[in-house]
Amino acid sequence: MSAVDIAADAATTPFTEHESNVRTYCRTFPEVFCAAHNATLVAESGRTYVDFFAAAGSLNYGHNDPRIKRAVVAYLEGDGVLQALDMYTVAKRRFISSFQDTVLAPRGLDYKLQFCGPTGANAVEAALKLSRIVTGRSGVVSFMGGYHGLSLGSLAVTGNRALRRAAGTRLDGCTFVPYPAGPSGEFDALAYLERMFTDAHSGTELPASVIVETIQAEGGVYIPRDGWLAQLAALCRAHGVLLICDEIQTGCGRTGTFFAFERNGIAPDIVCVSKSISGIGLPMAMLLIRPELDQWEPGAHTGTFRGNQLAFVAAEAALAYWRDGAFTARIAEHESVLARTLAGCAHDVPGLAVRGRGMLWALDFTRCGGGQTARRVSAEAFRRGVVVETAGRDGNVLKIMPPLTIEPETLLQGCDKLARAVRAECAANR
């Protein structure tokens, strides 16, 4: 064993000996990271990596964004309240006011805010629970390929069989319908749901809610046709079924607009928000609820860390990006770079499919080696200095999610390394 191997082994021994086997990403990206700035990760070994992962979409504004970090440090140095459950605080008031003025009002959206904390799964749990309270019905419709979390309620509406098996118990109360886009091609989910809702012999009671990802991210970056979500919203409204939009990964600008559903001109009944809402990776999750649906009794749904004040401070600072008219224009410029680079990869590799929107893109290897090829490309990209994860059925897809704030030169560098990794692996295994 070389001196480098011995040092690497010593660096990871505390993890491998004492941390649970459940860990995942460290197996794919076997470095010990010690520093980070925007879209650059630095390892103890001295190597640097372009981050096309963004902590699974929880760092849309990159690592250690200076503006957000300054706000957090100032709050800490001023002895600001750090934990307050759901008591009134200045930090929460500032965030609520800023979110209303910066996000909701300009889009004509009228929502109450419920802070769930700390993760997106908590927001999904609260949304499902509220939809049952409001409607008096218990069933839920979700979509094949959907991912909504791994707590029992959120897992019940998640499609992945392997993840569902890990629950160790039955997961009932959900009917799954094919998503309109997926590896098997297009599907008329609207006609199927219409039949399900109206046929007294469908075997399915009218559900409390339909939960949907505007774009299926973990499922493989599948995007329904324009207008589909608006038609789904109309169908749900016609039958008194609540529409829950899971914007946990697609929100906070990931697809080019603050919410992915904006393109469809709708206002979902309930919206789940988490991941990048805190701006700097601090735990935070919330629901947006149409005011007339806010039928909770006080204390009917709680959570200790719904009062993470540092997350409110960071989130309020992050919203400044959305008061800068040039910010979305820069996202569009980055989108063009990604689209052009990935289209070049598809041109060079027969069968490779590309799809995406904003700063959420997929390279789909289903027809050119599948998950084995995708994993080899991810590993080769990592060797070349790019962090990019796999997603979708059997891990057939590389999901590409750089920070929205990535420097143009860093984006170009990462795209070049990724393209070289794709060509090297696909050429070597033809």
Stockholm file with secondary structure:
# STOCKHOLM 1.0

chainA/1-430         MSAVDIAADAATTPFTEHESNVRTYCRTFPEVFCAAHNATLVAESGRTYVDFFAAAGSLNYGHNDPRIKRAVVAYLEGDGVLQALDMYTVAKRRFISSFQDTVLAPRGLDYKLQFCGPTGANAVEAALKLSRIVTGRSGVVSFMGGYHGLSLGSLAVTGNRALRRAAGTRLDGCTFVPYPAGPSGEFDALAYLERMFTDAHSGTELPASVIVETIQAEGGVYIPRDGWLAQLAALCRAHGVLLICDEIQTGCGRTGTFFAFERNGIAPDIVCVSKSISGIGLPMAMLLIRPELDQWEPGAHTGTFRGNQLAFVAAEAALAYWRDGAFTARIAEHESVLARTLAGCAHDVPGLAVRGRGMLWALDFTRCGGGQTARRVSAEAFRRGVVVETAGRDGNVLKIMPPLTIEPETLLQGCDKLARAVRAECAANR
#=GR chainA/1-430 SS CCHHHHHHHHHHHHHHHHSCTTCCHHHHSCCCEEEEEBTEEEETTSCEEEESSHHHHTCTTCBTCHHHHHHHHHHHHTTCCCBCTTSCCHHHHHHHHHHIIIIIGGGTCCCEEEECCSCHHHHHHHHHHHHHHHHSCCCEEEETTCCCCSSHHHHHTCCCHHHHHTTCSCCCSEEEECCSSSTTCCCCHHHHHHHHHHCTTSSCCCCSEEEEESSBTTTTCBCCCTTHHHHHHHHHHHTTCEEEEECTTTTTTTTSSSSGGGGGTCCCSEEEECGGGGSSSCCCCEEEECGGGCCCCTTSSCCGGGGBHHHHHHHHHHGGGGGCHHHHHHHHHHHHHHHHHHHHHHHHSTTCEEEEETTEEEEECTTTTHHHHHHHHHHHHHHHTEECEEESGGGCEEEECCCTTCCHHHHHHHHHHHHHHHHHHHHHTC
#=GC SS_cons         CCHHHHHHHHHHHHHHHHSCTTCCHHHHSCCCEEEEEBTEEEETTSCEEEESSHHHHTCTTCBTCHHHHHHHHHHHHTTCCCBCTTSCCHHHHHHHHHHIIIIIGGGTCCCEEEECCSCHHHHHHHHHHHHHHHHSCCCEEEETTCCCCSSHHHHHTCCCHHHHHTTCSCCCSEEEECCSSSTTCCCCHHHHHHHHHHCTTSSCCCCSEEEEESSBTTTTCBCCCTTHHHHHHHHHHHTTCEEEEECTTTTTTTTSSSSGGGGGTCCCSEEEECGGGGSSSCCCCEEEECGGGCCCCTTSSCCGGGGBHHHHHHHHHHGGGGGCHHHHHHHHHHHHHHHHHHHHHHHHSTTCEEEEETTEEEEECTTTTHHHHHHHHHHHHHHHTEECEEESGGGCEEEECCCTTCCHHHHHHHHHHHHHHHHHHHHHTC
//
